[in-house]
Every structure is written in structure tokens, then in C-alpha cells.
């Protein structure tokens, strides 16, 4: 039956891609037996309860082969009707060009950018291990399942896969099983053109358990997966040798990778399979086979639910903690708890963030996270919470090593897994290394929190390589990303409250290395609206200074000088453009008055601020790279001082 199911999937794939006149048939044709074994004999899942917490996760990292996943979702009984397969790659179809999280149950993550999927799978496997350590008790394996990912040559060429695989090996994630569809073909032709490394040796060096099999032999596939399941101390890689475009006239050709087979070739394939020349053919016996399977899957899920209820009665405190994480419950009055300032002394916003984070760790038991080897600098180590390491996953501090891209992608996988709220940190300038993962978090609306410190040229002596100039603007332009750059300790703590309460997308906190004065006492609640009036003037303003982060202090100093000269000056602190733009028009108008001119001040590129400027307004920033030297000297060299801002304002008012 498994071979027949594989052939049925080949027919569905060929028809869907041909009808769409677009797609990637080669990989699904070649990996059909792998899919048949996984979805028929291996995966613990229940299409009638697709969010069952203890289900096995399956990630199609080679997302271009999406029709493989859609075909099995249809056959096994997920909400992927035949009509969706027939509309593959059409506007509004659940069967999108690449799998998209949220489009249909059974799609665990959005894949397509190669390497992201396997890194997400590492995150899911890590989350499984951490949750098992927290909730399992003798006789109660509440969390006990596997994470599978199907990867291709392209996935393993991408650097993020190497980063993630290295960390997975270090952590000994034995419940992670990757199946490598090794068909030796890429878009340009044979992988001999650019990819001849010893993949088995590489993953062995990472600390993985490695097997090599015939990827078209269902018995070998099943046996290898069983051996991988038995390997508890290491993640597993199953290298499955396959033929791209299997059983088609374009078998073993790069021509089958990314274009329809052609009408004649589809007809020839169906003839070779022994199927009628009918579009989207599925024999009744295949549907019946999976109808029986669904009974078995539902029974397994029901047995788990019965065990879960017994566990809940025996361990009510654990059940309460479980529910908090699964539902993302936060304490009441979170903003008030975190917004009080301990001292009027100047404080770096990274330090204020660290203090808020320690409070949050005590209040939110499911909050976990870490850094890319920079926790002492980003102030993100959770005191007394322990570190996650091989064989001990009970801690809350994650050590990603110098692997920013993997960190971002692993955090996405952990967030998608559920039950944990995750954060990651590094210097702002290194966001360039993890931008693809940020984009995917925004696309999937995952509430990952990023702590980016050392936010400007005030980094100083490390020089232009470490002084972010364009990075802040580069992440603001990601749709769905909320960026908050607080001006002092009070705004920072409010920013954390806003980030924690946000559930529909990622949030980036942009923090200083240098100390900043406390200047927003009693007013920082305005952070939740993205911008607010920090300093009002007595009459109609001649000039409104709009600033973010450390430059709010520059604006305050400039305003004091100008006020002494008899000028009517307002100050608006705008820590988050995105949050401000979400407000109603009346509020925005009350903050950004039409009267007077506007001077916007930020230590970065000025290009994104044009949405708030009018003729006669000005943006004061830095449109060049920094310099190496002490922070104050660099700032003076680049004219980022209160005196320079004051002079610019004077010129606007003359």
C-alpha cells in the first residue's frame, strides 16, 4: 500500500503543478516514498485535532516541494480538500506556492527560504526537550514526541542550517530526526557544480547520528527512522538517496526541479504508474486506508488526553503552569509593575532592560531566552534560572553561541511550538546576520522578542564595523515588526510590557550601551502609543523636536537652550513609529501638531522619517558610517551633540 500511496501522490503533484503552470514537481516525485512512510506509519498526529500538543511535528524544510505536504494533508484528512490542490499556487488557495503557516492545519511553519525549516525544527525539538523536563513525571510522559524535517541539498548548503545543526548536536536533541532527500540536483544542474562535501562526515562531526539508505525503499526508510528514534542522545540525519522526478520522463534531470513536467510527460507518468489518464486520481482504497488510520490516530490522542487529565489532578500546580504557557497568560497590571523607576541616576537602557527582564522572569514562568554569546553585554541572563545544556533542559537560559541567524530561526521554531515565550539578544549591528529569520517571524505573526543593544555610534571605540547606522531603519521596514527605541529607564520598562503584551508579531527593543538621564518621569505610559508629548510649550509651538532613544536627551537640552532664547519649543518622544501609526487620527494629530516646524533627531540614517516631514521640516541624523574612537569624541566629530542640534533648530527658526 505504501508504494501505491507514493504513486498516487506523484499523480497529484504532477496534475497540480501542470494545472498551475508553475511549481516544483521534481522533489515531491522523488520523495514520495519518504512521505508515505512518515504519514502512514510514523507520525503521531490526528487530523481531527491538528493542534494536539503532543503531536509529532513535521517540517518540510525543502518548501519548494510543497505539493508533497499538501497531498498528504489531503489524503490523511486535514482541512485540505481536493479543490485546494486543484487551485495550487492560485491567489487565496491554502495550497500556496510554499507552505505558509496559518493557511491550513498541518502546516507547522512557513518554509521556502532554504535552511529556515531545519533551523525551525531544531527550535521545535529544543522546545520539546525543555517542556518534557518541566512537565513529565514518573508514569506521565505528557511531552514525548518527535520532530521530523525533510531537507534537500539547498537546505544543507545554506549557512543557517550549519549553525542550527551544530547547536542541535551540542545540545544532544535526540528527538530531532532530519531526512535528507539527497537527489544531487539543484536548479543549475548536478550538485557536483558546487556541493561535493562529505555531508555524512560533516554531520557526524556535529555530533549527529547518521545513516544512509535508498530513499525509494519503504522498508529501509521505516527501519532507519526506527533506529533514529532509538538514538536518544543525538539528533539523527537519514541520508536518503533519491532520484528527482522519479518515474517521470525527466527523472534525474534538473528540468524537473522547478517547472511543470508538460502535458505529454504527465500522461506518460500516469501510464508508467498504471493509473487512468484522469486528473487528480485517487483510488477509493487509499481514502479508506487513511480513514482506518484516523481511528488509530484519534485513539492514541484520546489515550494521551486521558493521561493528561490524571496528571492534572495529581499535579495541579504543574497544570496551572502549563495553562499559563499554553494560553500566554500575563499578570494583571504588568506595565505598572515594570514602569516604576528605582533611581533618578543615569542608566543605560540595556541595564534598565536587564532589570525589567529579571522581574519578568519571576512573573512569567514560561519566559525563556538567551543571546548569541553576548548575555553579559546585552544583560539578558536570567539570574538563578539555570542554563539549557545537553541532558539538562530544565533551565531558562539559552546559549546560542556566535550563531545569530540560527538563533533567530530557532526562536521562531520554539515560538511556533507553543507554551513558551521566547527572546533573543545580540548587538544591533549584527541584526544583519539574522534578518531572514526576523522576516519569517513577522510573516508568521510570531511574538518573538529581540533585545538589540549597542544601538548607535555611541558604541565608540569598536568603530564603524560595530556602530549601527542603517540597521534600525532596515528592521523598521519589515511589515509586522514593531521596533521600540526607549529614551530612558522608564520608557525601557514600559517597552518590555508592550512587547510582552503583544501577541500578533515580533517586537525589537533597541537599547543603549551608554548611560542616559531619566527624563520621562510619570509620562512613559505613552510608549504604548508609540509617541507622546514629553515637553509642552506655553503657546503655539515654533518648533517640535521629535526624537527617539538617546537623542531625546539631546532634544531636551536643545529645547532648554532655545526656551531661554524665548522660542516656543515642544518635544515629542517617539520610541516606536509602528505603534504610533496604529493610533487613531485624532491622537496622532494631538501629538504632531500642524503648527510650527518639525525637527526629527535620530542617530541613524534619515530616509525613513519622511512620513512625518513637510516642506520646511528637517531630519537630523547620520547618513554615513561612524568612526573609531571614544563615544563622545565620535559624536562630536559627527555633529551629534546638543549644541549642533540647537544650532540646526536656530537655523530652521530664522
N, C-alpha and C positions, 0 to 999 in steps of 0.2 A: 504493500500500500504506500509506503514512503516514497518509493520511486515514482509511482503514479502521481502522487501529490506533487512531487517535484516537477513532473512534466506538465501537470495542469497549471502550475504557477508559470512555467515557461510560456504556455499559450496565452495566459492572461497578460503577462508582461509584454509579449510581442504585440498583442492586439492593442493594449493601452497606449504604448509608445507610437505605434503606427497610426492610430486614430488621432492622437495629439499632434502627429508630425513633429514630435520633439521628445527627447528623453535619452536615457542611458540603458539600453537593454542588455548590454554585454555582461555586466556584473551580476544582475539577477539571474540570467540564464546560467551563469557559471556557478552561482552559489545556491541554487535551488535545493539541492540535497541537504546542505547545511541548514537552511531554513526549515525544511521538512522535519528534520530530526529535532531541531530546537522547539518548534511549535507543536509537534505531535507527541514527543516522548520526553522532553527535558524540562521545559519551563513550568514552574509552579505559578499559575495565573488563573484568572477567572474572568472571561469576557463580560459576564453579567455583573461583576463588581470590580471594574478596572482600577479602582483606587485602593483596593485591599492593601493595607500597609505591609504585609509580609509576602507580597508577590515577588517573584524574581523580576529584576529589571533587565530589559534588552535594549541596547543602544546600537542603532545602525550607524556606526561612525562613517562608513562609506555612503553618505547620504544621497549621492547621485543615483544609487541603486534603489531609490525609494519604492519602486513598484514591487520589489521583493517584500518589503514590510507591508505595504497596502494589500497585497494579495493575501498574505497570511492573516492580516487583521480581518479581511472579508471572510475568508474560509472558516476561521475559528469562531466567528460570531461577534466580533466587536462591531461598533456602530460605524461600519464602513461598507455601505450597501454597494451592489454592483453598479448602480447608477453613478456612484462617485468614481469608480475605476474607469467607467466609460467617459468621464469628464476629466481624466488625468491631465494635469497642467493647465486646466482652464480656470478662468477667473472665478473665484469663490468656491472652487472644489476643495473638499477635505484632502483629496489626493494631490497636494501641491507638488511642485517640481522637486523640492527636497522636503523631508519630513519637518513639519512645523508643530512645535509644542502648543497644545490647546486646540488644534484643528480637529482632532479626533482622539478618543480614548485609545490607549495602547501606544501612543507616541510619547515616549518618556522625555525627549528633549529635541530641540531643533538642531539638525545636523546639515552639513553641506560644506562649510569651510573645513577642509580636511584637517584632521588632528584634534578638532574640538570634541568630537564624540568620545574618543577613547579617553581624553582627559576628563570629560564629564563622568564617564564610567568609573574612573578612579575616585572621583568625588563621591559617587553613589556608594561604591564599595567601602570607602572610608567612613561614610555616614552609617552604613550598616554595622560596621565593626564598633563604632562609638555607641550607637544605640543599643546594641547587644550587650555591651559592657555595663550599660546603665540599667537596663530593664530585665535582663534574663536572670532567672533564679532557678535553683535545682528543681527539675521537673517542669520548668516553664521556659521553653525557648520561644519567647514572644517575638524576638527578632532573629530570624535564622533563614536566610535565603541567599541567593547568588546574584551577581551582576555579570551579565554577558554582553560582550560587544563584538560586532563583526567589523573588522577593519580591512582596508586594502593597502596596496603599495603606496598610494598617495598619502594616506594617513601616516604611515611609518616614515615617510620622507620628511614630513613637517616637524620642525623643531619642538613644537609644543608636545608632541607625542613622546619624544625622547625625555623631555623634562618630567612629564607625568609618569611615564613608565619607570624612570629612575626612582622617583619618590615612592611609587607603589611597591617597588622591590624592597626599598629600605624599610618600609612600614610592614612588609610581610602580609599584604592583603590577600589572604588565601581564598576569599570568596569571590575574587575577580578572575574571570575567565575570558580571555580575548581569543577570538578565532580569526586568523589571518587568511583572507582569501587571496592566496598567492598565485595570481594568474599571469604575472610577469609582463603585463601590458599596461602602458599608460597612453595618454592621448597622442603623443608624438610617435609612438611605436613600442618596440620592446624596451623593457626596463633596463636592458643592457646599455642603453644610451646614457644612463645617469645613475643607476641604482644597482650596484653589484656587491654590496656589502654582505657579510655573513649575519643575517638577521637573527638566526638561532644563537649564534655566539654572542651577539650584542645583548639579547635579552637574558641569556644565561649570566652574562656579566652584571646585568642589573639586579640579579637575584631572583629571576623568574624560573618557573618550571616550564620546560619547553618540550613539545612533541611535534613530530612531523608525520602527516598522513596524506592519503588520497582523499581529496575533498569531494569526490563524487561517490565514495563508498560509504553508504549509510551506516554500515556496521562499524567501520573504522571511526567514523565521526562520533557515534554513540560511545564506543569504547574509550576514545580519547577524552571525551567530556567526563565520563565516569572517573577516569584516572585523575583529571584535573580537580574534580570535586573531592577526591580523596587526599589531595595535596593541601593540607591545612595551613602550612606555614609560608607558602609562597604564592604569588599570583601566577597564573598559567597562561602561556601562549601556545595555541594549537596552530601550527603552520599547515594549512590545508592547500595542497597543490590542486589547482583547478584550471579549467580551460574557459577563458572568456568567450561568451556567445555559444556555450555548449549546445550541441545538436543542431545548430543553425549552419547555413552556408558560410557564415562569417566567423565561424569558430576559430579561436586563436588569432584573430585579426583585430588591430586597433580600430578598424572600421565599425566594429560592433559596440565600441565603448560609448560614444556619445551621439549616435544618430539612429533613426529608425532603420530596421532591417530592410524594408522595402516590401511592397505587396507580394511580389513573386517569392521572395525569401521567406515571408511569413507563411505563405501557402506551403512552401517546401518543408518548413519546420513542422507544421501540423501533420503533414504527410509522414514525416520521419517519426513523429510521436505516435502515429496511429490514431489521430483524432480527426473528427469530421471537419471540413472546411467551414466552420461556423465561428463567428466572432464570440469571444468571451465564453468559451465552452468549459463547463464544469460538470462532470458526471454526478448523478444523484448519489452514488455510493461515497463520494468524497464528502459531500454535505452530511450524509448520515454518519460517516466516520467521526466527524467533528461534533455532531450532535451527541454522540455517545461520550466523547471525550469531555464535553462540557459538564456532563453529570459527574464525572470523576473529579474534575477541577473544582466544581462547586462543593462537592463533599469534602474535599481537602480544606477548602477555605472555611466551610462551616465547622469543621473539627477545630481549626485554629481559633475561630470566634468563640467556641465553647470553652476552650482552654483559656482564652483571653479573659472571659468573664470570671472563671475560677481564680485566675491570677489577680484580677481586680479586687475580688473580695478578700483575698489573703494578703494583698499588699496595696491597701487603699491609698497610701501616700505616694507610692510609685505611680499608680493610676492617675492621681491628681497631677503629678509632674508630667506624665505622658500627655494628658489632655492639654496642659498649658502649652507644650511644644507643638502638638498637632494643630491646635487652633490659634497659635500665635498670640496668646493672651498676655497683655501687658498690665502692670499695676495701674491703678487709678492715680490721677494727678502726677503722671510721670514727669511732665515738664516742670511742675513746681518743685518736685524733689531734686531735680538736677540743676535748676537755674539759679539757686542761691549762690552768691559769691562768698568764699571763705575769707578773702582778704582784698584790700584795695591795692596791694602791691602789684607791680607789673608782673605779667606771667606770659610765657609763650603759649600760644593756643594749643600746641601739641601737648604741653603739660596739663592744661585745663582739660583737654580731651582725655588724657590718661586718668585723671581724677574722676571724670564722669564715667569712664568705662569701668573703673573699679566698682563704682556704685551700681552701675547697670548689671555687672556680673553677679552681685549679691541679690539683685531684684529679679533677674531673669535667668533662671537656671539653665535654660536651653540655648543661651547665647554662647557661641564658641567662635574662635578665630585665631589669627596669627599674622605672621609677616614673612616677607621674603628676606630673612636673615637680618632684620633691622628693628626688632622689637625694642631694644634699649633706646634707639633713636626715635622711633615712632610712638613710644610709650603705650604699647598695646599688649604687654604681657599681663595676663590676669593673675594677680597675686594669690598664691595658695590654691590654685586650680589645677596644677599638675600639667605635664606635657604628654601629648599623644606620641607614643613610640611603639615599635613592634612588640606585640604581646601584651601591651597595656594601653588600651584605648579609652580609659576612663577619664583622662584629663580633658581640659578645655582649651589648652594652648596648642596651636598647630605650628610646626616649624617647616616651612616650605623650602628652606634653603634659598639660594640665589636662583630662583625659578619663577619670575614674575608672571610669565604667560601661563604656566601650569597652575600657579596659584589662582589666577582669575578664573580659569576654566574648571578647576577642581571645586572652587567655591560655588560655581553655577550648578555643578552636579550635586553638591551637598544641599543646596537650597531646593533644587528640584525634588530631592529625595523626601524632604519633609521632616518636620519635628525638630529642626534646628534653625536658629537664626545665625547667620554667618557674617563675619567681617574679615577683611584682609588689608594689609598695610605695606606701604613702601614709600620712597621719596616720590614726589610729584613728577619729577623729570623722567622717572622710569615707567610712567604710565604708558609710554610709547611701546614698551615691551608687551603690554597686556591689553592693548586696545581691542583686538578682535574679541576677547572674552568679555570686555565691557559692552561691546556692541551686542553680543549674544544675550547678555543679561538683560539689557534694555529691550531687545526684541521679544524675549520670553517673559518680560514683566516680573523678573525675579528680584526680591527685595534684599539684594546683597548690599552691604555697606563697605565702602572703601575709605580708608584713612590714608590720605596723601599729605605728607608733611614736607618741610623744607621747600616752601611754596614759591620762592621768588629769588631775585638777585641777592637778597639778604642772606642767602647761604654763604656768600662771601668767598673765603679762600679756596674752596674747591673749584671755583672758576666756572666758565660758561658751560662746560660739559654737564655740570650738576645744577646749574641755575635755570629753572624752568621759565621760559618766556612765552612760548606758543602752546604749551601743554594744557593750560587751563582752558583756553578757548577751544582747543581741539576736543575736549570731552564735553564741553557745553553743547556742541553741535550734534551730539548723539541724541536722536529723538528718544524721549522717555527717561533720559538721565537727569537727575536733579543734582546740581552742584551747589554746595554751600561753603562760602568762604567767610568765616566769622571774624569779627573785628577785635574781640577780647574774650576773656574767660566766660562772661555771662552769655554772650552770643554762642560760644562754643558748646556750652552745656545745653542750651536750647536747641542747637543744631543736632545734637545727639538725640534729643527727644523727638524732633521732627523725623529724623532718619529712622528711628525705631518704630514710630507710628505709621510710617509709610509702608504699604503692603503691595503696591502695584508697579514697582520698578526699583531700580538701583539708585543709591544715593552716594555721592562722593563728598567727603569732608576735606577741605583744603586748609592746611594748618601751617603755622609759622614755626620756624626754629627759634627766632629771636623773641625777646620779651616785648609785650605790648601793654600799654596802660589800660586800666579798667575805665571805660568811658561810656558804657551803655547802662549804667546802674538804673534798674527799675524800668527799662524800656525794651529789653532784649526779647520780650514776648513777640515783638514784631518780626522776628526771624521766621516765624511760621508763615508769614505772608510774603516773605521774600525781600521786602524793603519797607522802611518806615522812616518817619521824620525823627531824626536824632536831635537836631537843634533847630528851633523855630526862631524866626526874627519878628520884631515888633510891628513892622509894616509890610508893604508889598516888597517881596524879595527882588533885589537887583540881580542876584546870582544864587543858584542852588548848586552846591557841591555834592556830587554823588560818588560814593567810594565803597570799596569792599576791603575786607581783611585789614592788613596793616596800614593801608592807605587811608582808612577812616581817621586814624590819629593825625596823619598829615593834613587832612581836611579840617579837622578840629583846630589845629594850630594855625592854619591859614585863616580860618574864619575869625579866630580871636584877634589876629592882627588887623584884618580888614574891618572888623567891627569897631576897633579903636580908631580907625580912619573914617568912621561914620557910614560905612557901607552896610546895607541890609543883606545879610547872608544866611541862607538856610543850609542845613546839612541833612542828606539822606544816606542812611546806611543801607546798602543793597547786597546782603550776603548771598542772595540767590535770585538770579534773573528768572529762572524757570518757575519758581514758586510765585514770584511777583506777577508774572504773565498769566498765572492761573486765576488771579483775583478779578473781581468784578470791576467794571469800568469806573464806577464811582470811587472806589477805593484807590485805584491807580491814579485817577485824576487828582485826588486829595493829596497824594504823595508827590506826584510830579506836576506841579502847577504850571499852567501855561505862561504865567507872568514871569519875567526875568529870564536870564540866560542860564544854561546848564554847563557845568564843567565836570566831566566824569574822570575819575582818577583811579588807575589800577596799574600795578607793576607787571604788565604783560602786554601782549600785542593788542592793538586798539580796534581791530577790524570788526569785532562782534558787537560793538556798542552803538553802532549806527541806528539801531532800532529806537534808541532813546534820544537821539540828537535831532535838532532842527537847524535851519540856517542861522549862523551866528554862535551855535554851541560848539563845544570842543571836547575831545577826548585826550587826556594826558596819560601816556603810557610809555612802553618801551618796545619799539619795533626793530630791535637789533639784539644780538646775543650779548651776554654780560661780559664781565672781566674778572680776572683772578685778583683777589686782594681782600683786606678786611671789609666787612659788610658796609660800614658807614662810609668808607672811602669809595667803594664801588657805587653806592647810592649817590654820593656827591658827584662822582665822575659822570654818572648817567642822569644827573639833574633830577633825581627822585628825592627831593628834600622839601620841607615845609616852606623854605624860602623861595625855592623855584616854583612851587605850586602857587604861592602867594603872588609872585610876580606875574605868572601866567594869568591869574584871575584879574589882577590890576589891568593888564592889557586888554582883557575882554570888557572891562567896565569903562575904559577910557573912551 
